[in-house]
Amino acid sequence: MSEDIICSVKDVELSFAGVKALRGVSFDIQGHELFAIIGPNGAGKTSIFNVLSGVYRPQAGDVRFDGTSILGERPHRIAARGLARTFQNIELFENLNVVDNLMLGRHHHLGYSWPWAVAWLGRAQRSEIANRRRVEEIIDFLEIEGYRELPVGMLPYGVQKRIELGRALAMEPRLLLLDEPVAGMNGEETEDMARFILDIRDELKIPMILVEHDMGLVMDLADRVMAMDFGTPIALGTPAEVQSHPDVIRAYLGAGDEDPVIEEVS
Ligand SMILES: Nc1ncnc2c1ncn2[C@@H]1O[C@H](COP(=O)(O)OP(=O)(O)OP(=O)(O)O)[C@@H](O)[C@H]1O
């Protein structure tokens, strides 16, 4: 396997009691690319995320992360390998402030259990300082200084989504899965999020897989796009190649979406 491939999905098949959620799904994540997965509702996008993060175990195929098969590994082990995820619905601790929510993303980096931490306070404090420093860097990167001491539940939706992204970054991921990062956002919030996603790719050089219904965003940001329909990949290539692919056009027209989802790339 090329050293440049962090994640490789090969011939994955997933069924639920007769429903074929994924069939013959194969793709690689190369370098620090932004790889988007698109498709109508029920196409299998979330199922791919759940297979990658260890929530679902496919009946056939393989998923390799950094050259090692992660099939059958528990989600927290996979996360500790460096595969972080944000969710469609925000999953933060609403009563905790921004800093504490980000610190929770450092959890598996703490390197000690609580009793151990008490016994070895000196080391624990040093570790704490390193974790705080990383969290401060993320606060800076995502431009959320003004909110740092506020309970997350009080913050505007777009900022909460940014903090969820920050918590995933606090895990120092080697691959980041973004599940509909701009869903429910207004235009300004969407533009901000798009800028942060590009900065993560270009400055932090973290590869990402993006599942998103906002086709304008996908076609503007993604390096490569895989289109899915009924659990099957129907096209994989550059945004321009995928959006002009006849099977993709057919899948979206068949989905009966009111909006013209496939737009011209400028
Ligand atoms: N836990 C489950 N139990 C039964 N069927 C499931 C389960 N998870 C997914 N499916 C089925 O697998 C198929 C793919 O669903 P999935 O949620 O992956 O699609 P999706 O592309 O993410 O859709 P959406 O855009 O609506 O989020 C659907 O037919 C869905 O009903």
The ligand as an SDF file (V2000), in Angstrom:
LIG
                    3D

 31 33  0  0  0  0  0  0  0  0999 V2000
  -29.1780    0.6130   11.8440 N   0  0  0  0  0  0  0  0  0  0  0  0
  -29.8590    0.3790   10.7260 C   0  0  0  0  0  0  0  0  0  0  0  0
  -30.8320   -0.5470   10.6990 N   0  0  0  0  0  0  0  0  0  0  0  0
  -31.5370   -0.8060    9.5600 C   0  0  0  0  0  0  0  0  0  0  0  0
  -31.3150   -0.1760    8.3930 N   0  0  0  0  0  0  0  0  0  0  0  0
  -30.3680    0.7810    8.3650 C   0  0  0  0  0  0  0  0  0  0  0  0
  -29.5860    1.1140    9.5040 C   0  0  0  0  0  0  0  0  0  0  0  0
  -28.7030    2.0960    9.1750 N   0  0  0  0  0  0  0  0  0  0  0  0
  -28.9250    2.3600    7.8600 C   0  0  0  0  0  0  0  0  0  0  0  0
  -29.9190    1.5770    7.3920 N   0  0  0  0  0  0  0  0  0  0  0  0
  -30.4390    1.5750    6.0140 C   0  0  0  0  0  0  0  0  0  0  0  0
  -29.3360    1.5980    5.1420 O   0  0  0  0  0  0  0  0  0  0  0  0
  -29.6000    2.4470    4.0260 C   0  0  0  0  0  0  0  0  0  0  0  0
  -28.5590    3.5400    3.9510 C   0  0  0  0  0  0  0  0  0  0  0  0
  -28.7810    4.4560    5.0310 O   0  0  0  0  0  0  0  0  0  0  0  0
  -27.7840    5.6590    5.3860 P   0  0  0  0  0  0  0  0  0  0  0  0
  -28.3000    6.2790    6.6470 O   0  0  0  0  0  0  0  0  0  0  0  0
  -26.4110    5.1780    5.3600 O   0  0  0  0  0  0  0  0  0  0  0  0
  -28.0500    6.6400    4.1460 O   0  0  0  0  0  0  0  0  0  0  0  0
  -27.5950    8.1580    3.9600 P   0  0  0  0  0  0  0  0  0  0  0  0
  -27.0720    8.2680    2.5740 O   0  0  0  0  0  0  0  0  0  0  0  0
  -26.7000    8.5740    5.0600 O   0  0  0  0  0  0  0  0  0  0  0  0
  -28.9810    8.9360    4.0700 O   0  0  0  0  0  0  0  0  0  0  0  0
  -29.2720   10.4560    4.5800 P   0  0  0  0  0  0  0  0  0  0  0  0
  -28.7650   11.3590    3.5080 O   0  0  0  0  0  0  0  0  0  0  0  0
  -30.7790   10.4800    4.6510 O   0  0  0  0  0  0  0  0  0  0  0  0
  -28.6160   10.6470    5.9140 O   0  0  0  0  0  0  0  0  0  0  0  0
  -31.0260    2.9460    4.1990 C   0  0  0  0  0  0  0  0  0  0  0  0
  -31.8840    2.1010    3.4780 O   0  0  0  0  0  0  0  0  0  0  0  0
  -31.2440    2.8240    5.6900 C   0  0  0  0  0  0  0  0  0  0  0  0
  -32.6140    2.6590    5.9730 O   0  0  0  0  0  0  0  0  0  0  0  0
  1  2  1  0
  2  3  1  0
  2  7  2  0
  3  4  2  0
  4  5  1  0
  5  6  2  0
  6  7  1  0
  6 10  1  0
  7  8  1  0
  8  9  2  0
  9 10  1  0
 10 11  1  0
 11 12  1  0
 11 30  1  0
 12 13  1  0
 13 14  1  0
 13 28  1  0
 14 15  1  0
 15 16  1  0
 16 17  2  0
 16 18  1  0
 16 19  1  0
 19 20  1  0
 20 21  2  0
 20 22  1  0
 20 23  1  0
 23 24  1  0
 24 25  2  0
 24 26  1  0
 24 27  1  0
 28 29  1  0
 28 30  1  0
 30 31  1  0
M  END
$$$$
